[in-house]
């Protein structure tokens, strides 16, 4: 069976679209539960079913967004594994696991604290490792500005995390990863993959 049915560019674009899908899902969930705020609550609370409050259809949007975005991230990771070499290939494994973990974050709602929290920690760990390996690989491959931008984004995300509260501590890394992904799209466009 031929595993390389799609180009690397298709896989990378899918991984990028995942962030857009996730942001839209969070926006819809927030609209469904106007009392939610990232200053007071975590993102995961948008997906809780048994919260004893009127959160409308927020769990449907959150869960659906996590599942669809997770599938797209996993698809992007599979592409990196199939087409890349060395550290970039290994990073594809971490991105694939991150996509699966994001699906688990949506499926296992925050009502199940330990399992949900474990899935979220595994998600952020895999995204972080995949990002770090790709940034190192970009540096080794001689890309001049791409790894510098990646390193700045990673350092900024790690430096701000202890100072944020509740949902912001989740939103900022996701926004930073999206910015990093845009740098990656630029890199792949520059080398002719997109």
N, C-alpha and C positions, 0 to 999 in steps of 0.2 A: 504494500500500500504506500502510495506516495504521500509523504507528510508535508512536502513543500508545495502546497497548492496555492498559497498566497505569497506575495512578495514581502520582503522585510519591511518595506515602506507601509504596506497595508497593516501589518502587525503593529508598527509604531503608531500609526494614525489611530488605530483602535484603542491602544493604551492611552492616547491623548484624549480621545473622545470620552473615555471613562470618567475623567475628571469633570467634564462638562455635564455628563449625565448625572454624576453625583451631586454637583452644585445645583442643578435644576431640581433634583429630588429633594434636597435639603430645603430649597426655597419653597417648593410646594408643600412640604411637611410643615414648615414654619407658617405658611399661609393658612394651613388647615388648623393650626394650633397657635393662634396669635399671642397667647400668654407665654409661649416658650421664648427664651432669650439665651444667646450664648454667654451672656454675662452671669447668668444665674443657673443654667442647667447644661448638662452634657449633650452632645449630639445623639448619643445612644438613647436618651430619654424620649427622643422623637419616635423611636421604634417600640417603646414599651406599650404593652396591651393592657396590663392590669395596674395602672397607675392611680386609679381612683379619682381621676380628674377628667375633664372634658378636653381630650386632645384630638377630637374629630377623627379625620382620616389620616392623620400624621403617620401612624405606624405603617399604613399601606405604602405611602410614598417612600418612607425611609427604607423599609424592607425591600421594595421593588428596586429602588435606586442602588442599594448595596449589592443586590444580586446581579443586576445588569452591569453596573460598573465593575464588579468583581470578575464577571465573565470577560469583559473587555480587557481588563488588566492582565488576567491569566492568558488571554489570547496574545497580547503584546509580549508577555514573558516567554511564551512558547516560541514566538518568532525570533526573539533574541537567542534562545537556546538553539534553534534550528539553523540560523544563519550566521551567528557571530562566532568568534573564537576566544579562547582563553578566558580572561576575567569577564568579558562581556557575555560569553556563553554561560558562565556560572551565575552571573547576575540574572540571567533569564530564569533560572530555577527559583531564585528568591522572589522575582516579580510574579511568577506563576503561583508560588505559595502565598504571596500577598493577596493576589486576586481571589484565591480560594478562601483565605482568611476573611476578606471583606464580605464574601458571600455568607460565611458563617456568622459574622457580626450582624448581618441583616436577618438571617434565619433564626439565630438564637438571640432572642430579644434581651434587653437589659433586665427584664423580669427574672432572668436566670443569671444572677450576678456573676458567680464564679466562672461559668462556662463562657458567658459573653465577654467578660473582662479578659479571660485568657485568649479568646479569639482576637480581641482588639490589640492586645500586647503583641501577639504573634504577627498581626498585620503590620503594626508600626515597626517591629524588629525586621521583618522581611523587606519592607519598603526601604528602610534605612540601609540595610546591608546591600540590597540591589543597587541603590543610589550610590553608595560608597564605592562598590566594585566598578560600576560603570564610570564614575568620575576618575578613579585610578587608571582604568583601562584607557580612557580618553587621554589622560596625561601621557601614558606610555606610548600611545599611538601618535603622539605629536600634535594633537589638536591644541592650538595655542590658547584660545580664550574660553573654550567650552569647559575644561576642567576647573579653571579659575572661577568662572561663574558658578559651577556646581559646588565648589568648595565654599564659596562665600555664602550661598544659600544654605548649605548644611550647617555651617558654623552659626549663622544667624538663627536658624531654627533651634539648634541645641542651646544657644545662649538665652533665648527668650523664654523657653519652656517653663523654667521654674517660677517665672514671674507672672504667668497667666493663670487665670482662674476658670474652672469649669470648662464650658464648651470652647472658649478661646484657645485653651491648651490643645484642643483637637483641631480646631479650624485653621490655626496658623500653620502647623506642619502640612496640612493638606494643601493650603494655598501655596506654601513654599515648594512642595513637590510638583504642583502644577507649573509654577514658574520654572523649575528645573526641567520639567518635561518639555516646555516650550524651547528651552535652550537645546535640548536633545533633538527636537524637531528641526531646529535650525541646522544642527550638525548633520543630520541625515539628509536634509535638503542640499546642503553644501557639498556632500560627497556623492550626491546623485541617487540616493535610495528613495527619495520622496519627490 
